[in-house]
Amino acid sequence: PPLSATSILKRQKQLRRKNVRFDQVTVYYFARRQGFTSVPSQGGSSLGMAQRHNSVRRYTLCEFAQEQEVNHREILREHLKEEKLHAKKMKLTKNGTVESEEAEGLTLEDVSDDDIDVENVEVDDYFFLQPLPTKRRRALLRASGVHRIDAEEKQELRAIRLSREECGCDCRLYCDPEACACSQAGIKCQ
């Protein structure tokens, strides 16, 4: 009987079947904690997460995409409400030039869902992470069960932000190593 040679094409097809396939997403959820590891652009404490996750959820890729869409749409709704609230306040205060008790009393509850149009905004085009204001970060920490927010972090973060504003030294034209902050720190004069 003649010897049959195995086709090169069949061998390639066999190799392709051994590739890794990703068909699910595993999401680990962590409780919020005070961070101590980042420097928010505004005052207050930073956000972090607990050492261990408190729940796990598995999604198919399709389910995860739908979940992300829902979450992003909710974040977008809140962002648009905040923008609308700011616009209402600016209108009542004539762009911030006139004091208004009515403007001071406005909250997000005063912005109706009818005032914003989330459905006609493409979430993927609009969605981006926004820095959270100090009050919102505190509220998130409290809602996560953090009862005592370490006030020292606030002072440390303020000092870091201030130190980042100053970069380099005061040297002009030539460097005096005895007076140069860069030279004293062991770096090239800036």
PyMOL commands that place a pseudoatom at each C-alpha (Angstrom):
pseudoatom trace, name=CA, resn=PRO, resi=1, chain=A, elem=C, hetatm=0, pos=[0.000, 0.000, 0.000]
pseudoatom trace, name=CA, resn=PRO, resi=2, chain=A, elem=C, hetatm=0, pos=[1.240, 3.512, -0.798]
pseudoatom trace, name=CA, resn=LEU, resi=3, chain=A, elem=C, hetatm=0, pos=[2.294, 5.758, 2.087]
pseudoatom trace, name=CA, resn=SER, resi=4, chain=A, elem=C, hetatm=0, pos=[-0.075, 8.635, 2.634]
pseudoatom trace, name=CA, resn=ALA, resi=5, chain=A, elem=C, hetatm=0, pos=[1.532, 11.961, 3.524]
pseudoatom trace, name=CA, resn=THR, resi=6, chain=A, elem=C, hetatm=0, pos=[-0.276, 14.215, 5.976]
pseudoatom trace, name=CA, resn=SER, resi=7, chain=A, elem=C, hetatm=0, pos=[-1.230, 17.535, 4.505]
pseudoatom trace, name=CA, resn=ILE, resi=8, chain=A, elem=C, hetatm=0, pos=[0.496, 20.661, 5.737]
pseudoatom trace, name=CA, resn=LEU, resi=9, chain=A, elem=C, hetatm=0, pos=[-2.894, 22.408, 5.705]
pseudoatom trace, name=CA, resn=LYS, resi=10, chain=A, elem=C, hetatm=0, pos=[-4.397, 19.843, 8.077]
pseudoatom trace, name=CA, resn=ARG, resi=11, chain=A, elem=C, hetatm=0, pos=[-1.506, 20.336, 10.468]
pseudoatom trace, name=CA, resn=GLN, resi=12, chain=A, elem=C, hetatm=0, pos=[-2.083, 24.119, 10.553]
pseudoatom trace, name=CA, resn=LYS, resi=13, chain=A, elem=C, hetatm=0, pos=[-5.780, 23.590, 11.264]
pseudoatom trace, name=CA, resn=GLN, resi=14, chain=A, elem=C, hetatm=0, pos=[-4.923, 21.334, 14.193]
pseudoatom trace, name=CA, resn=LEU, resi=15, chain=A, elem=C, hetatm=0, pos=[-2.566, 23.946, 15.642]
pseudoatom trace, name=CA, resn=ARG, resi=16, chain=A, elem=C, hetatm=0, pos=[-5.206, 26.662, 15.372]
pseudoatom trace, name=CA, resn=ARG, resi=17, chain=A, elem=C, hetatm=0, pos=[-7.640, 24.665, 17.493]
pseudoatom trace, name=CA, resn=LYS, resi=18, chain=A, elem=C, hetatm=0, pos=[-5.187, 24.723, 20.401]
pseudoatom trace, name=CA, resn=ASN, resi=19, chain=A, elem=C, hetatm=0, pos=[-5.236, 28.529, 20.736]
pseudoatom trace, name=CA, resn=VAL, resi=20, chain=A, elem=C, hetatm=0, pos=[-6.476, 30.032, 23.974]
pseudoatom trace, name=CA, resn=ARG, resi=21, chain=A, elem=C, hetatm=0, pos=[-10.001, 31.403, 23.765]
pseudoatom trace, name=CA, resn=PHE, resi=22, chain=A, elem=C, hetatm=0, pos=[-11.440, 34.032, 26.063]
pseudoatom trace, name=CA, resn=ASP, resi=23, chain=A, elem=C, hetatm=0, pos=[-15.163, 33.649, 26.554]
pseudoatom trace, name=CA, resn=GLN, resi=24, chain=A, elem=C, hetatm=0, pos=[-15.823, 35.136, 29.960]
pseudoatom trace, name=CA, resn=VAL, resi=25, chain=A, elem=C, hetatm=0, pos=[-14.929, 38.040, 32.216]
pseudoatom trace, name=CA, resn=THR, resi=26, chain=A, elem=C, hetatm=0, pos=[-14.342, 37.632, 35.938]
pseudoatom trace, name=CA, resn=VAL, resi=27, chain=A, elem=C, hetatm=0, pos=[-14.870, 40.790, 37.994]
pseudoatom trace, name=CA, resn=TYR, resi=28, chain=A, elem=C, hetatm=0, pos=[-13.672, 41.052, 41.586]
pseudoatom trace, name=CA, resn=TYR, resi=29, chain=A, elem=C, hetatm=0, pos=[-15.451, 43.644, 43.745]
pseudoatom trace, name=CA, resn=PHE, resi=30, chain=A, elem=C, hetatm=0, pos=[-13.667, 45.425, 46.576]
pseudoatom trace, name=CA, resn=ALA, resi=31, chain=A, elem=C, hetatm=0, pos=[-15.069, 47.628, 49.315]
pseudoatom trace, name=CA, resn=ARG, resi=32, chain=A, elem=C, hetatm=0, pos=[-13.853, 51.223, 49.271]
pseudoatom trace, name=CA, resn=ARG, resi=33, chain=A, elem=C, hetatm=0, pos=[-11.318, 52.333, 51.837]
pseudoatom trace, name=CA, resn=GLN, resi=34, chain=A, elem=C, hetatm=0, pos=[-9.292, 55.455, 52.373]
pseudoatom trace, name=CA, resn=GLY, resi=35, chain=A, elem=C, hetatm=0, pos=[-6.498, 55.275, 49.833]
pseudoatom trace, name=CA, resn=PHE, resi=36, chain=A, elem=C, hetatm=0, pos=[-3.209, 56.719, 51.147]
pseudoatom trace, name=CA, resn=THR, resi=37, chain=A, elem=C, hetatm=0, pos=[-1.667, 55.852, 47.749]
pseudoatom trace, name=CA, resn=SER, resi=38, chain=A, elem=C, hetatm=0, pos=[-2.808, 58.555, 45.324]
pseudoatom trace, name=CA, resn=VAL, resi=39, chain=A, elem=C, hetatm=0, pos=[-2.968, 62.333, 45.221]
pseudoatom trace, name=CA, resn=PRO, resi=40, chain=A, elem=C, hetatm=0, pos=[-6.356, 63.674, 44.100]
pseudoatom trace, name=CA, resn=SER, resi=41, chain=A, elem=C, hetatm=0, pos=[-6.279, 67.003, 42.272]
pseudoatom trace, name=CA, resn=GLN, resi=42, chain=A, elem=C, hetatm=0, pos=[-8.671, 68.499, 44.837]
pseudoatom trace, name=CA, resn=GLY, resi=43, chain=A, elem=C, hetatm=0, pos=[-8.444, 68.484, 48.637]
pseudoatom trace, name=CA, resn=GLY, resi=44, chain=A, elem=C, hetatm=0, pos=[-9.639, 65.760, 50.969]
pseudoatom trace, name=CA, resn=SER, resi=45, chain=A, elem=C, hetatm=0, pos=[-8.796, 62.110, 51.268]
pseudoatom trace, name=CA, resn=SER, resi=46, chain=A, elem=C, hetatm=0, pos=[-8.029, 59.686, 48.466]
pseudoatom trace, name=CA, resn=LEU, resi=47, chain=A, elem=C, hetatm=0, pos=[-10.023, 56.592, 47.560]
pseudoatom trace, name=CA, resn=GLY, resi=48, chain=A, elem=C, hetatm=0, pos=[-8.619, 53.100, 47.826]
pseudoatom trace, name=CA, resn=MET, resi=49, chain=A, elem=C, hetatm=0, pos=[-9.923, 49.587, 48.189]
pseudoatom trace, name=CA, resn=ALA, resi=50, chain=A, elem=C, hetatm=0, pos=[-9.946, 46.838, 50.793]
pseudoatom trace, name=CA, resn=GLN, resi=51, chain=A, elem=C, hetatm=0, pos=[-7.146, 44.271, 50.864]
pseudoatom trace, name=CA, resn=ARG, resi=52, chain=A, elem=C, hetatm=0, pos=[-9.480, 41.426, 49.870]
pseudoatom trace, name=CA, resn=HIS, resi=53, chain=A, elem=C, hetatm=0, pos=[-12.414, 41.303, 47.481]
pseudoatom trace, name=CA, resn=ASN, resi=54, chain=A, elem=C, hetatm=0, pos=[-15.880, 40.898, 48.970]
pseudoatom trace, name=CA, resn=SER, resi=55, chain=A, elem=C, hetatm=0, pos=[-17.548, 39.308, 45.936]
pseudoatom trace, name=CA, resn=VAL, resi=56, chain=A, elem=C, hetatm=0, pos=[-16.851, 37.860, 42.514]
pseudoatom trace, name=CA, resn=ARG, resi=57, chain=A, elem=C, hetatm=0, pos=[-19.044, 37.851, 39.445]
pseudoatom trace, name=CA, resn=ARG, resi=58, chain=A, elem=C, hetatm=0, pos=[-18.552, 36.091, 36.135]
pseudoatom trace, name=CA, resn=TYR, resi=59, chain=A, elem=C, hetatm=0, pos=[-19.974, 37.428, 32.888]
pseudoatom trace, name=CA, resn=THR, resi=60, chain=A, elem=C, hetatm=0, pos=[-19.995, 36.287, 29.299]
pseudoatom trace, name=CA, resn=LEU, resi=61, chain=A, elem=C, hetatm=0, pos=[-18.331, 38.853, 27.041]
pseudoatom trace, name=CA, resn=CYS, resi=62, chain=A, elem=C, hetatm=0, pos=[-21.763, 39.991, 25.843]
pseudoatom trace, name=CA, resn=GLU, resi=63, chain=A, elem=C, hetatm=0, pos=[-23.169, 40.295, 29.384]
pseudoatom trace, name=CA, resn=PHE, resi=64, chain=A, elem=C, hetatm=0, pos=[-20.095, 42.270, 30.470]
pseudoatom trace, name=CA, resn=ALA, resi=65, chain=A, elem=C, hetatm=0, pos=[-20.434, 44.681, 27.547]
pseudoatom trace, name=CA, resn=GLN, resi=66, chain=A, elem=C, hetatm=0, pos=[-24.109, 45.229, 28.446]
pseudoatom trace, name=CA, resn=GLU, resi=67, chain=A, elem=C, hetatm=0, pos=[-23.217, 45.758, 32.128]
pseudoatom trace, name=CA, resn=GLN, resi=68, chain=A, elem=C, hetatm=0, pos=[-20.559, 48.311, 31.165]
pseudoatom trace, name=CA, resn=GLU, resi=69, chain=A, elem=C, hetatm=0, pos=[-23.058, 50.098, 28.916]
pseudoatom trace, name=CA, resn=VAL, resi=70, chain=A, elem=C, hetatm=0, pos=[-25.558, 50.357, 31.799]
pseudoatom trace, name=CA, resn=ASN, resi=71, chain=A, elem=C, hetatm=0, pos=[-22.870, 51.584, 34.239]
pseudoatom trace, name=CA, resn=HIS, resi=72, chain=A, elem=C, hetatm=0, pos=[-21.466, 54.127, 31.779]
pseudoatom trace, name=CA, resn=ARG, resi=73, chain=A, elem=C, hetatm=0, pos=[-24.959, 55.395, 30.953]
pseudoatom trace, name=CA, resn=GLU, resi=74, chain=A, elem=C, hetatm=0, pos=[-25.670, 55.918, 34.681]
pseudoatom trace, name=CA, resn=ILE, resi=75, chain=A, elem=C, hetatm=0, pos=[-22.374, 57.786, 35.161]
pseudoatom trace, name=CA, resn=LEU, resi=76, chain=A, elem=C, hetatm=0, pos=[-23.167, 59.884, 32.084]
pseudoatom trace, name=CA, resn=ARG, resi=77, chain=A, elem=C, hetatm=0, pos=[-26.661, 60.645, 33.471]
pseudoatom trace, name=CA, resn=GLU, resi=78, chain=A, elem=C, hetatm=0, pos=[-25.119, 61.901, 36.734]
pseudoatom trace, name=CA, resn=HIS, resi=79, chain=A, elem=C, hetatm=0, pos=[-22.529, 63.953, 34.843]
pseudoatom trace, name=CA, resn=LEU, resi=80, chain=A, elem=C, hetatm=0, pos=[-25.172, 65.560, 32.624]
pseudoatom trace, name=CA, resn=LYS, resi=81, chain=A, elem=C, hetatm=0, pos=[-27.306, 66.340, 35.688]
pseudoatom trace, name=CA, resn=GLU, resi=82, chain=A, elem=C, hetatm=0, pos=[-24.325, 68.044, 37.356]
pseudoatom trace, name=CA, resn=GLU, resi=83, chain=A, elem=C, hetatm=0, pos=[-23.688, 70.076, 34.185]
pseudoatom trace, name=CA, resn=LYS, resi=84, chain=A, elem=C, hetatm=0, pos=[-27.369, 71.095, 34.038]
pseudoatom trace, name=CA, resn=LEU, resi=85, chain=A, elem=C, hetatm=0, pos=[-27.328, 72.059, 37.733]
pseudoatom trace, name=CA, resn=HIS, resi=86, chain=A, elem=C, hetatm=0, pos=[-24.224, 74.187, 37.173]
pseudoatom trace, name=CA, resn=ALA, resi=87, chain=A, elem=C, hetatm=0, pos=[-25.883, 75.857, 34.151]
pseudoatom trace, name=CA, resn=LYS, resi=88, chain=A, elem=C, hetatm=0, pos=[-29.013, 76.647, 36.207]
pseudoatom trace, name=CA, resn=LYS, resi=89, chain=A, elem=C, hetatm=0, pos=[-26.891, 78.160, 38.990]
pseudoatom trace, name=CA, resn=MET, resi=90, chain=A, elem=C, hetatm=0, pos=[-24.921, 80.251, 36.512]
pseudoatom trace, name=CA, resn=LYS, resi=91, chain=A, elem=C, hetatm=0, pos=[-28.138, 81.520, 34.949]
pseudoatom trace, name=CA, resn=LEU, resi=92, chain=A, elem=C, hetatm=0, pos=[-29.563, 82.516, 38.342]
pseudoatom trace, name=CA, resn=THR, resi=93, chain=A, elem=C, hetatm=0, pos=[-26.329, 84.258, 39.361]
pseudoatom trace, name=CA, resn=LYS, resi=94, chain=A, elem=C, hetatm=0, pos=[-25.697, 85.886, 35.971]
pseudoatom trace, name=CA, resn=ASN, resi=95, chain=A, elem=C, hetatm=0, pos=[-22.526, 83.850, 35.432]
pseudoatom trace, name=CA, resn=GLY, resi=96, chain=A, elem=C, hetatm=0, pos=[-21.508, 84.077, 39.066]
pseudoatom trace, name=CA, resn=THR, resi=97, chain=A, elem=C, hetatm=0, pos=[-21.592, 87.877, 39.306]
pseudoatom trace, name=CA, resn=VAL, resi=98, chain=A, elem=C, hetatm=0, pos=[-24.756, 88.140, 41.440]
pseudoatom trace, name=CA, resn=GLU, resi=99, chain=A, elem=C, hetatm=0, pos=[-25.538, 86.327, 44.690]
pseudoatom trace, name=CA, resn=SER, resi=100, chain=A, elem=C, hetatm=0, pos=[-28.670, 84.199, 44.635]
pseudoatom trace, name=CA, resn=GLU, resi=101, chain=A, elem=C, hetatm=0, pos=[-30.240, 82.319, 47.552]
pseudoatom trace, name=CA, resn=GLU, resi=102, chain=A, elem=C, hetatm=0, pos=[-32.244, 80.292, 45.059]
pseudoatom trace, name=CA, resn=ALA, resi=103, chain=A, elem=C, hetatm=0, pos=[-29.046, 79.187, 43.287]
pseudoatom trace, name=CA, resn=GLU, resi=104, chain=A, elem=C, hetatm=0, pos=[-27.385, 78.263, 46.602]
pseudoatom trace, name=CA, resn=GLY, resi=105, chain=A, elem=C, hetatm=0, pos=[-30.365, 76.052, 47.492]
pseudoatom trace, name=CA, resn=LEU, resi=106, chain=A, elem=C, hetatm=0, pos=[-30.364, 74.062, 44.246]
pseudoatom trace, name=CA, resn=THR, resi=107, chain=A, elem=C, hetatm=0, pos=[-29.303, 70.396, 44.399]
pseudoatom trace, name=CA, resn=LEU, resi=108, chain=A, elem=C, hetatm=0, pos=[-29.161, 67.519, 41.917]
pseudoatom trace, name=CA, resn=GLU, resi=109, chain=A, elem=C, hetatm=0, pos=[-32.725, 66.609, 42.926]
pseudoatom trace, name=CA, resn=ASP, resi=110, chain=A, elem=C, hetatm=0, pos=[-33.826, 69.912, 41.354]
pseudoatom trace, name=CA, resn=VAL, resi=111, chain=A, elem=C, hetatm=0, pos=[-32.662, 68.671, 37.946]
pseudoatom trace, name=CA, resn=SER, resi=112, chain=A, elem=C, hetatm=0, pos=[-35.356, 66.528, 36.382]
pseudoatom trace, name=CA, resn=ASP, resi=113, chain=A, elem=C, hetatm=0, pos=[-34.522, 63.519, 34.224]
pseudoatom trace, name=CA, resn=ASP, resi=114, chain=A, elem=C, hetatm=0, pos=[-36.635, 65.242, 31.563]
pseudoatom trace, name=CA, resn=ASP, resi=115, chain=A, elem=C, hetatm=0, pos=[-34.044, 68.072, 31.515]
pseudoatom trace, name=CA, resn=ILE, resi=116, chain=A, elem=C, hetatm=0, pos=[-31.305, 65.755, 30.283]
pseudoatom trace, name=CA, resn=ASP, resi=117, chain=A, elem=C, hetatm=0, pos=[-31.158, 63.635, 27.156]
pseudoatom trace, name=CA, resn=VAL, resi=118, chain=A, elem=C, hetatm=0, pos=[-28.946, 60.609, 27.811]
pseudoatom trace, name=CA, resn=GLU, resi=119, chain=A, elem=C, hetatm=0, pos=[-30.530, 58.485, 25.082]
pseudoatom trace, name=CA, resn=ASN, resi=120, chain=A, elem=C, hetatm=0, pos=[-29.282, 60.674, 22.230]
pseudoatom trace, name=CA, resn=VAL, resi=121, chain=A, elem=C, hetatm=0, pos=[-25.691, 60.765, 23.486]
pseudoatom trace, name=CA, resn=GLU, resi=122, chain=A, elem=C, hetatm=0, pos=[-23.305, 58.048, 22.316]
pseudoatom trace, name=CA, resn=VAL, resi=123, chain=A, elem=C, hetatm=0, pos=[-21.953, 56.752, 25.622]
pseudoatom trace, name=CA, resn=ASP, resi=124, chain=A, elem=C, hetatm=0, pos=[-18.637, 55.482, 24.223]
pseudoatom trace, name=CA, resn=ASP, resi=125, chain=A, elem=C, hetatm=0, pos=[-17.899, 58.855, 22.607]
pseudoatom trace, name=CA, resn=TYR, resi=126, chain=A, elem=C, hetatm=0, pos=[-18.725, 60.792, 25.763]
pseudoatom trace, name=CA, resn=PHE, resi=127, chain=A, elem=C, hetatm=0, pos=[-17.611, 58.509, 28.575]
pseudoatom trace, name=CA, resn=PHE, resi=128, chain=A, elem=C, hetatm=0, pos=[-14.407, 59.389, 30.377]
pseudoatom trace, name=CA, resn=LEU, resi=129, chain=A, elem=C, hetatm=0, pos=[-13.323, 59.284, 33.985]
pseudoatom trace, name=CA, resn=GLN, resi=130, chain=A, elem=C, hetatm=0, pos=[-14.057, 62.432, 35.935]
pseudoatom trace, name=CA, resn=PRO, resi=131, chain=A, elem=C, hetatm=0, pos=[-12.250, 63.509, 39.103]
pseudoatom trace, name=CA, resn=LEU, resi=132, chain=A, elem=C, hetatm=0, pos=[-14.568, 63.202, 42.080]
pseudoatom trace, name=CA, resn=PRO, resi=133, chain=A, elem=C, hetatm=0, pos=[-15.115, 66.261, 44.269]
pseudoatom trace, name=CA, resn=THR, resi=134, chain=A, elem=C, hetatm=0, pos=[-14.065, 66.059, 47.926]
pseudoatom trace, name=CA, resn=LYS, resi=135, chain=A, elem=C, hetatm=0, pos=[-17.663, 65.802, 49.194]
pseudoatom trace, name=CA, resn=ARG, resi=136, chain=A, elem=C, hetatm=0, pos=[-18.422, 62.934, 46.825]
pseudoatom trace, name=CA, resn=ARG, resi=137, chain=A, elem=C, hetatm=0, pos=[-15.307, 61.001, 47.898]
pseudoatom trace, name=CA, resn=ARG, resi=138, chain=A, elem=C, hetatm=0, pos=[-16.244, 61.445, 51.558]
pseudoatom trace, name=CA, resn=ALA, resi=139, chain=A, elem=C, hetatm=0, pos=[-19.801, 60.284, 50.842]
pseudoatom trace, name=CA, resn=LEU, resi=140, chain=A, elem=C, hetatm=0, pos=[-18.495, 57.186, 49.024]
pseudoatom trace, name=CA, resn=LEU, resi=141, chain=A, elem=C, hetatm=0, pos=[-16.228, 56.323, 51.942]
pseudoatom trace, name=CA, resn=ARG, resi=142, chain=A, elem=C, hetatm=0, pos=[-19.050, 56.771, 54.460]
pseudoatom trace, name=CA, resn=ALA, resi=143, chain=A, elem=C, hetatm=0, pos=[-21.403, 54.651, 52.331]
pseudoatom trace, name=CA, resn=SER, resi=144, chain=A, elem=C, hetatm=0, pos=[-18.753, 51.904, 52.306]
pseudoatom trace, name=CA, resn=GLY, resi=145, chain=A, elem=C, hetatm=0, pos=[-18.627, 51.820, 56.094]
pseudoatom trace, name=CA, resn=VAL, resi=146, chain=A, elem=C, hetatm=0, pos=[-15.558, 53.993, 56.719]
pseudoatom trace, name=CA, resn=HIS, resi=147, chain=A, elem=C, hetatm=0, pos=[-16.543, 55.780, 59.915]
pseudoatom trace, name=CA, resn=ARG, resi=148, chain=A, elem=C, hetatm=0, pos=[-13.269, 57.538, 60.720]
pseudoatom trace, name=CA, resn=ILE, resi=149, chain=A, elem=C, hetatm=0, pos=[-11.526, 59.290, 57.867]
pseudoatom trace, name=CA, resn=ASP, resi=150, chain=A, elem=C, hetatm=0, pos=[-7.897, 59.967, 58.750]
pseudoatom trace, name=CA, resn=ALA, resi=151, chain=A, elem=C, hetatm=0, pos=[-7.560, 63.771, 58.639]
pseudoatom trace, name=CA, resn=GLU, resi=152, chain=A, elem=C, hetatm=0, pos=[-3.753, 63.638, 58.496]
pseudoatom trace, name=CA, resn=GLU, resi=153, chain=A, elem=C, hetatm=0, pos=[-3.923, 62.383, 54.908]
pseudoatom trace, name=CA, resn=LYS, resi=154, chain=A, elem=C, hetatm=0, pos=[-5.634, 65.637, 53.888]
pseudoatom trace, name=CA, resn=GLN, resi=155, chain=A, elem=C, hetatm=0, pos=[-2.648, 67.663, 55.164]
pseudoatom trace, name=CA, resn=GLU, resi=156, chain=A, elem=C, hetatm=0, pos=[-0.124, 65.291, 53.578]
pseudoatom trace, name=CA, resn=LEU, resi=157, chain=A, elem=C, hetatm=0, pos=[-1.883, 65.465, 50.209]
pseudoatom trace, name=CA, resn=ARG, resi=158, chain=A, elem=C, hetatm=0, pos=[-2.006, 69.267, 50.390]
pseudoatom trace, name=CA, resn=ALA, resi=159, chain=A, elem=C, hetatm=0, pos=[1.750, 69.365, 51.061]
pseudoatom trace, name=CA, resn=ILE, resi=160, chain=A, elem=C, hetatm=0, pos=[2.399, 67.038, 48.096]
pseudoatom trace, name=CA, resn=ARG, resi=161, chain=A, elem=C, hetatm=0, pos=[0.238, 69.155, 45.771]
pseudoatom trace, name=CA, resn=LEU, resi=162, chain=A, elem=C, hetatm=0, pos=[2.078, 72.311, 46.878]
pseudoatom trace, name=CA, resn=SER, resi=163, chain=A, elem=C, hetatm=0, pos=[5.486, 70.661, 46.413]
pseudoatom trace, name=CA, resn=ARG, resi=164, chain=A, elem=C, hetatm=0, pos=[4.528, 69.639, 42.877]
pseudoatom trace, name=CA, resn=GLU, resi=165, chain=A, elem=C, hetatm=0, pos=[3.841, 73.265, 41.985]
pseudoatom trace, name=CA, resn=GLU, resi=166, chain=A, elem=C, hetatm=0, pos=[7.495, 74.118, 42.575]
pseudoatom trace, name=CA, resn=CYS, resi=167, chain=A, elem=C, hetatm=0, pos=[9.882, 72.407, 40.207]
pseudoatom trace, name=CA, resn=GLY, resi=168, chain=A, elem=C, hetatm=0, pos=[13.516, 73.149, 39.766]
pseudoatom trace, name=CA, resn=CYS, resi=169, chain=A, elem=C, hetatm=0, pos=[15.467, 75.986, 41.322]
pseudoatom trace, name=CA, resn=ASP, resi=170, chain=A, elem=C, hetatm=0, pos=[15.835, 79.765, 41.254]
pseudoatom trace, name=CA, resn=CYS, resi=171, chain=A, elem=C, hetatm=0, pos=[19.119, 79.841, 39.320]
pseudoatom trace, name=CA, resn=ARG, resi=172, chain=A, elem=C, hetatm=0, pos=[19.378, 82.419, 36.510]
pseudoatom trace, name=CA, resn=LEU, resi=173, chain=A, elem=C, hetatm=0, pos=[22.121, 82.416, 33.856]
pseudoatom trace, name=CA, resn=TYR, resi=174, chain=A, elem=C, hetatm=0, pos=[24.557, 80.400, 36.025]
pseudoatom trace, name=CA, resn=CYS, resi=175, chain=A, elem=C, hetatm=0, pos=[24.247, 77.780, 38.782]
pseudoatom trace, name=CA, resn=ASP, resi=176, chain=A, elem=C, hetatm=0, pos=[25.523, 78.431, 42.292]
pseudoatom trace, name=CA, resn=PRO, resi=177, chain=A, elem=C, hetatm=0, pos=[25.760, 74.892, 43.749]
pseudoatom trace, name=CA, resn=GLU, resi=178, chain=A, elem=C, hetatm=0, pos=[25.671, 76.198, 47.312]
pseudoatom trace, name=CA, resn=ALA, resi=179, chain=A, elem=C, hetatm=0, pos=[22.332, 77.972, 46.756]
pseudoatom trace, name=CA, resn=CYS, resi=180, chain=A, elem=C, hetatm=0, pos=[20.878, 75.683, 44.071]
pseudoatom trace, name=CA, resn=ALA, resi=181, chain=A, elem=C, hetatm=0, pos=[18.106, 73.410, 45.364]
pseudoatom trace, name=CA, resn=CYS, resi=182, chain=A, elem=C, hetatm=0, pos=[18.662, 71.015, 42.448]
pseudoatom trace, name=CA, resn=SER, resi=183, chain=A, elem=C, hetatm=0, pos=[22.389, 70.704, 43.075]
pseudoatom trace, name=CA, resn=GLN, resi=184, chain=A, elem=C, hetatm=0, pos=[21.745, 70.145, 46.788]
pseudoatom trace, name=CA, resn=ALA, resi=185, chain=A, elem=C, hetatm=0, pos=[19.247, 67.405, 45.919]
pseudoatom trace, name=CA, resn=GLY, resi=186, chain=A, elem=C, hetatm=0, pos=[21.912, 65.706, 43.748]
pseudoatom trace, name=CA, resn=ILE, resi=187, chain=A, elem=C, hetatm=0, pos=[20.247, 66.376, 40.376]
pseudoatom trace, name=CA, resn=LYS, resi=188, chain=A, elem=C, hetatm=0, pos=[21.188, 68.438, 37.349]
pseudoatom trace, name=CA, resn=CYS, resi=189, chain=A, elem=C, hetatm=0, pos=[20.298, 72.144, 37.656]
pseudoatom trace, name=CA, resn=GLN, resi=190, chain=A, elem=C, hetatm=0, pos=[16.820, 72.774, 36.265]
for i in range(1, 190): cmd.bond("trace and resi %d" % i, "trace and resi %d" % (i + 1))
show_as sticks, trace
zoom trace
